[in-house]
């Protein structure tokens, strides 16, 4: 029984670590998010699309 208990504790700490990593990723993505008007100002790639046809 001792082994089962430590395994569940390990799973709990793994889940907590996964949750913390997810929160870090979300915070980083939020920090790096670009406002929509910035993305629309990007150079249009119409030439590239025309070449592809």
N, C-alpha and C positions, 0 to 999 in steps of 0.2 A: 504493500500500500504506500510505503514511503516514496517509491519511485513515481507513482501516479501523481502524488501531491506536488512534487517538484516539477513534473512535466507541465501540469496545469499552470503553475506559477510562471514557468518559462513562456508558455503560450500567452499568458496575460501580459508579461513584460514585452513580448514581441508585438502584440497588438497595440500596446501603448506606444512603442517605438514607431510602428507603422503610422499611427495616428499623428504623432509628433512630426514625422517626416512629411506627411500629407499637409499638415498645417504650414510647415516651412515652405513647401513647394507653392502652396496657395499664396502665401505672403510674398514670396519672391515673384510669382507671376503677376500679382497685383501691383508690385512695385515697378515691374518692367512693362506694364500695360501701356500701350500707346493710344492716345485719344483718337477718335475716328477721323477728325479733320486732319490729323497728321498723316494718317495712312492714305487718305484720298489725295494728298499733295504729292504722293510718290510719282516717279516718272512712269507714264503709261507704257505698257509693253506691246502696243498695237503693232509696231513694226515686226516684232518677233512672231506675233500671232499670224500676221500676213505671210511671213516666210514659211510658216508651218503648213499652210494650205497647198 
